[in-house]
Each structure stands twice: as C-alpha cells, then as structure tokens.
C-alpha cells in the first residue's frame, strides 16, 4: 500500500513537471509570435518613410543641371513621427546589414525599464534596444552605449557577438544609426568581451584629451582594433551579454565615418557643452 502511494506521488509530480514545462513552452512561443508581429509593424513604419525619401531623392536628381544648388531639409528614412506617437521614448533607429539588428532605439530615465519592457510598453523578455540613460538623447554626446539582450533565437543584439570574429568584423565595418535630425554613418573599430564592470557607461569627460585617452584605453584589449589616429567627437558602444565567463559582456565599438570611410575628425562640439 505504501509503495503504491509513493508511485502515485511520483507520477503526480512528473505530471506537474510536464504541465509546467508545457506551459513555459507555450508562453515562449506566444511571446515570440508577439515579438515578430511587433517587429513587422515597426519595420512597416520605417519602410513607409523610406519610400517617400527615395522618391524625393529621385526628383532632385532629375532637376536640370543649371539649377542652382539648394540646401535640402534632411528626410529620415524612418518615420519618427509615427514611432514617437507610439512611444515618446524613441530617440533613433539602428540598422546593421547582414544581421538581424534593425530596431528602434529608446531611452528612459533609468536603465532598468527596457530590460523587460518592449517598444510597445508590454512586459517582455526581449526588452528593447535602449540608449544609456546618462547619454545625450540626440546620440551626439561623448559616449553612447546601446544595450540589447542576447536572444538565443538570433534577435535583438545577439548578432553583436559575431563581430568578435576578425573576418566578420573586417567584412562588416559600416552601419547606420538614424535620428530625426540626421543619419549617423558609423565604422566599427573594435569588438571583444569583458566583465560587466560598467566602464563603458562613462558619458562625461573634462576635455577632448581625456576622452581621447579613454577611447584608446577602451580599444586596447582588441587585437584587431582599428584605432582612429584623429580625435573623434563621439563613441558608440553596442553592449550585450556574453557567455565566455560569468556575467560577461560583448562590446562592439564604432565611431563616425564619412562617405569614403574616413574617420570624421572631432569638431569640439562636446567640449563646448562643458563650457
């Protein structure tokens, strides 16, 4: 009798484990579907404005050559009016070719909000891509750390870890961050993993020289780093979890480059902010 009771308890416990596991799988599948639907809706917003921007460019290119050159207002390929209407925390959009990284960037008053909150404001293990709360919201401050989860299904900032491979890094040197005011063309300069000591969170510097020294120190651990010979205005750091050791982070560093791929020399804009 006692043995039968034990077997029944074991069977009941097994059924509970199976049931709980099944509920977890279903929850993950539903969350994945919701995330895909959210991403598709966000990409649709971007595509709408991109088409209009391309049309305006074609019109300008067909104007007679004798027409005097005129300054044209910047037209973003992202419909920021629509994005901001849905989420006022929107500050930009990041897009990296040959990766799954194609997301809006948000910024909150603290760095905890978007760890488990998606762009639409719903609770989600995916969170959102977010700019450090201490960085300038126009993404033109000294340092601009961007955070995203390392999702096993390849979404969010999972593809950042690919840049630790030197061959992949060298074949993917450029990507863009869009803001309502401008397109920031970026060139990768280093990628490696380290512990989560928070040293890349520093956003304030006393001078251009102090910032230059910080940049050199941050790029030094990467054996294939492309360290700019000139001073630069800003650093952009993509941060995601890494699994080489406990609490590790992969860091991808980039700075602004011109259309020919040359690093854009510092204008002193952030030193002026300090004065």
C-alpha positions in Angstrom: 0.0 0.0 0.0 2.8 2.3 0.9 4.7 1.6 -2.3 1.5 2.3 -4.4 1.2 5.7 -2.6 4.8 6.5 -3.4 4.4 5.6 -7.1 1.3 7.8 -7.3 3.1 10.7 -5.8 6.0 10.3 -8.2 3.6 10.1 -11.1 1.7 13.2 -9.9 5.0 15.1 -9.5 6.0 14.0 -13.0 2.7 15.2 -14.5 3.1 18.6 -12.7 6.6 19.0 -14.1 5.4 18.1 -17.6 2.5 20.5 -17.3 4.6 23.4 -16.0 7.2 22.8 -18.8 4.5 22.7 -21.4 3.0 26.0 -20.1 6.5 27.5 -20.3 7.0 26.4 -23.9 3.6 27.8 -24.9 4.4 31.1 -23.2 7.7 31.4 -25.0 6.0 30.6 -28.4 3.3 33.2 -27.8 5.9 35.8 -26.8 8.0 35.0 -29.9 4.9 35.5 -32.1 4.1 38.7 -30.4 7.7 39.9 -30.8 7.7 39.1 -34.6 4.4 40.9 -35.0 5.8 43.9 -33.2 8.9 43.9 -35.3 6.9 43.7 -38.6 4.8 46.6 -37.6 7.8 48.7 -36.7 9.6 47.8 -40.0 6.4 48.9 -41.8 6.7 52.3 -40.3 10.3 52.6 -41.4 9.5 51.4 -45.0 6.8 54.0 -45.5 9.0 57.0 -44.9 11.9 55.4 -46.8 9.9 55.2 -50.0 8.9 58.8 -49.7 12.6 59.8 -49.1 13.7 57.8 -52.1 11.1 59.5 -54.3 12.2 62.9 -53.2 15.8 62.0 -54.0 14.9 60.8 -57.5 13.1 64.1 -58.1 16.1 66.1 -57.1 18.4 64.0 -59.2 16.3 64.7 -62.4 16.4 68.5 -62.0 18.2 70.4 -64.7 22.0 70.8 -64.2 21.8 74.5 -64.5 19.5 74.8 -61.4 21.4 76.5 -58.6 22.2 74.0 -55.8 19.9 74.4 -52.8 20.2 73.1 -49.3 17.5 70.5 -48.8 15.9 69.6 -45.5 17.0 66.2 -44.1 14.5 63.5 -44.7 15.0 60.5 -42.5 14.3 57.0 -43.9 12.5 56.3 -40.7 9.0 57.7 -39.8 9.9 59.1 -36.4 6.6 61.0 -36.1 4.8 57.6 -36.1 7.3 56.0 -33.8 7.3 58.8 -31.3 3.5 58.8 -31.3 3.6 55.2 -30.3 6.4 55.6 -27.8 7.7 59.1 -26.8 10.9 57.5 -25.6 12.1 56.9 -29.2 15.4 58.6 -30.0 16.7 56.7 -33.0 16.9 53.6 -35.1 19.8 51.2 -35.6 20.4 49.1 -38.7 23.3 46.7 -39.4 23.5 45.0 -42.8 23.7 41.2 -42.8 22.4 40.9 -39.3 19.1 40.8 -37.5 19.8 44.2 -36.0 17.1 46.6 -37.3 15.4 48.2 -34.4 14.2 51.4 -32.9 16.3 52.9 -30.1 14.6 54.2 -26.9 15.8 56.0 -23.8 14.3 56.0 -20.4 15.1 57.9 -17.1 16.9 54.7 -15.8 18.4 51.7 -17.5 16.1 49.1 -15.9 12.9 50.0 -17.7 13.6 48.5 -21.1 15.4 45.4 -19.8 12.0 43.7 -19.7 9.7 46.1 -21.4 9.3 46.1 -25.2 8.8 49.1 -27.5 5.1 49.0 -27.1 5.3 49.0 -23.3 4.4 45.4 -22.8 6.3 43.1 -20.4 8.7 41.0 -22.5 11.9 39.0 -22.0 13.1 40.6 -25.3 13.1 44.1 -23.9 14.1 46.8 -26.3 17.3 48.4 -27.7 18.0 51.3 -25.4 20.4 54.2 -25.1 22.1 54.6 -21.7 20.0 57.0 -19.5 23.1 59.2 -18.9 23.8 59.8 -22.6 22.7 62.7 -24.7 19.3 61.8 -26.3 20.4 63.2 -29.7 23.2 60.5 -29.8 25.9 63.1 -30.2 27.4 63.1 -26.8 30.9 61.9 -25.8 29.8 58.3 -25.3 26.6 56.5 -26.5 26.2 53.0 -25.0 23.4 51.0 -26.6 22.1 47.9 -24.8 20.2 44.9 -26.1 19.5 41.3 -25.0 21.4 38.3 -26.4 18.5 36.2 -27.5 19.0 32.6 -28.4 16.8 32.9 -31.5 19.1 35.4 -33.0 17.1 38.6 -32.4 17.8 41.8 -30.6 21.6 42.2 -30.1 22.5 38.5 -30.5 24.4 39.3 -33.7 26.8 41.7 -31.9 28.8 38.7 -30.8 29.6 37.9 -34.5 31.9 40.9 -34.6 34.3 39.2 -32.2 35.3 37.1 -35.2 38.0 39.1 -37.0 36.9 38.0 -40.5 33.3 39.0 -39.9 34.4 42.3 -38.3 36.6 43.2 -41.3 33.7 42.4 -43.7 31.2 44.5 -41.8 32.8 47.7 -41.0 29.8 50.1 -41.5 26.3 50.5 -40.2 23.9 53.4 -39.6 22.0 55.0 -36.7 19.2 57.2 -37.8 17.8 60.1 -35.7 15.1 62.6 -36.5 17.8 65.1 -37.4 20.5 63.1 -39.2 21.9 59.8 -40.4 25.0 58.8 -38.4 27.3 56.7 -40.5 29.4 54.5 -38.3 32.6 52.5 -38.7 33.4 49.6 -36.4 36.8 50.0 -34.6 36.9 47.1 -32.1 35.0 44.2 -30.5 35.8 41.9 -27.6 34.2 40.5 -24.4 34.9 41.6 -20.9 33.2 41.6 -17.5 30.3 43.8 -16.7 32.3 46.4 -14.8 30.3 49.3 -16.3 33.4 51.2 -17.5 31.8 51.8 -20.9 29.0 53.7 -19.2 31.1 56.8 -18.7 29.5 59.7 -20.6 31.1 62.8 -19.2 34.7 64.0 -19.8 36.6 67.0 -18.7 38.2 67.6 -22.1 38.8 66.2 -25.6 42.2 64.9 -24.4 40.6 63.0 -21.5 38.1 61.5 -23.9 40.8 60.6 -26.4 42.7 58.7 -23.7 39.5 56.9 -22.6 38.9 55.8 -26.3 42.4 54.5 -26.6 42.1 52.5 -23.4 38.8 51.0 -24.4 40.0 49.8 -27.8 43.3 48.4 -26.5 42.1 45.0 -25.5 41.0 44.1 -29.1 44.0 42.7 -31.1 42.4 43.7 -34.4 41.3 47.2 -33.3 41.4 50.0 -35.9 42.2 52.9 -33.6 41.5 56.3 -35.1 44.6 58.5 -35.5 42.5 61.6 -35.2 40.3 62.8 -32.3 36.6 61.9 -32.6 33.6 63.6 -31.2 31.7 60.5 -30.0 32.0 56.8 -29.3 29.1 54.3 -29.9 29.2 51.0 -27.9 26.8 48.2 -28.6 26.6 46.1 -25.4 25.1 42.6 -25.0 25.5 39.6 -22.7 28.3 37.1 -23.5 28.9 33.6 -22.2 32.7 33.1 -22.1 32.6 33.6 -18.3 30.0 34.6 -15.7 28.5 38.0 -16.2 30.5 38.7 -19.3 29.6 41.3 -21.9 30.4 41.7 -25.6 31.3 45.2 -26.6 31.2 46.5 -30.2 32.8 49.9 -30.6 32.2 52.3 -33.5 32.9 55.9 -34.4 31.5 58.2 -37.1 32.9 58.0 -40.6 32.3 59.9 -43.8 31.0 58.5 -47.1 34.5 57.5 -48.2 35.1 55.6 -44.9 37.5 58.0 -43.3 37.0 58.7 -39.6 35.3 62.1 -39.0 37.6 64.3 -37.0 36.4 65.9 -33.8 34.6 69.3 -34.2 34.8 70.1 -30.5 31.1 70.1 -30.1 31.1 68.2 -26.7 33.9 70.3 -25.3 31.7 73.4 -26.0 29.0 71.8 -23.9 31.3 71.7 -20.9 32.0 75.4 -21.1 
